[in-house]
């Protein structure tokens, strides 16, 4: 089920498996990045799931200011919204990979990276059910 869609992003929800997928469709601007990430928080709250797959296969490298924002501002709000498990499908671009890995070093949630969406889905399926969690 599609939740948020623009020419640079898709966020969809798997009703059957109770997880979200955020897929970047192109390199993005700071405004697009923040809009998409904030929409993801809304999706976590709406669907009451914290299991998220980030598909970055088409994304470019993040600007350092966006990396800082993701860690210093967005991440805390995402955890409060219920984010509990993170699967990342890495881009083939080495600079994009390095930026994401650097940013993810500060994440304290169960996190894994993959080279395909199928592998990420297989992993997220095996993670515990987040239906019973308490949202602060």
N, C-alpha and C positions, 0 to 999 in steps of 0.2 A: 504494500500500500504506500503510495507516494505521499510524503508529508510536505516537502519543500523542494521546489524545482526552479532553477534559473538556467541560463545558457552555460554557466560555469560550475554548477553544482546540482547534485541530486541527494536528497535524504529520503530514505524509505524504511518502512517497518515490516518485519516479518511477523505476521500475526501467529502463525503456527509455532514459530521457534522463539518469539519474544525477544528480538534484538533489532538494533538499528544499523543501517549502513549509510555512511556519508561518503559520497564519491565526488571528488573534484574532477571536472571534465576538461580543465585547461589550467594554464598558469593564471594566477589570480592577483588582484590588487589588494592592498591593505583593507580597503573598505569591503571588498567582496569576502575576504578571509574572515573578517570579524562578523559580518552579517551572517555568513554561513555557520560559523561556530556558535553564534548566539541562537540561531534557528535550531541547532542541534540540542542546545539546552532546553529549548521549548519542547522539542520532540521527546526528550527523556522524561520531562515532567508530564507531558500529555499521555504518553504510552506507558509510563511508570516502569521503565526499564533502564538499566544502567549498562547493559551489554552493548558495546558499540564497536563496529568495524569501520575503520577509516581506510578507504581505497584511494591511495595516492599515486596510482600508476600513471596518471596523466598530469599530475601536479608538477609545477616547477618548484624551485627552491624558495623557502620562506625568507622574507626580509628579517634581519636580526631584531628589528623593533616588534615585528609580529611574533617572533619566537618569545621575546621577553613578555609581551602582553599575554600570550597563551599560558605561560607559567605563572606570572605574577597576578593576573586578574581572572582570566577565563577558567583556569583549572580549578580553583577553589569553588567557583560558582557551579562548575560541572559536577564536582563531588557532592555539593549540597543538593543538586538536582537528582543525585542518585547514581552517577557514573560509577560502575563497579568493576568492569572488565574492558580491556582495550586490546583489540586486534588491529594490526596495521599491515596493509598490503603496500609494500614499498615500491616507489618509482624506480625505473631503471637508471635514471639520472643520478650519478654518484653525488653531486652537490645537494640534490634534494634529499637523498638518503642521509647524508651527513647532518643536514639541518634537522631532520626529523629525529634521528638518533640522539643528537645533542639535546633537543627539546625533551625527549622522552626520558632522559636520564633523571629528571626531576619528578617523574610520575611514580607514585608509591602503590598504585593499583596493580592487580595481576595484568601483565602486558606481554604480548608476543608479536613478533613480526613475521611476515610471510611473503612469498613471491607470487601468490595467486589468491584470488578471492575465494575459490573453493577451499583451499587450505585454511584460510581465516575463518570461514563459516564452520568447517569441521571442528576447529578449536573452540570457537565461541559456543557451539552446541554442547560441548562437554563441560562448560563452566556451570557453576551452581545457579539455581533459579533465583532471580532477584525479586520475585513477587513479594516476598515476606519482609523485605528490608524496610527500615524506617527512614523517611526523608525528613531531615531537620529543617 
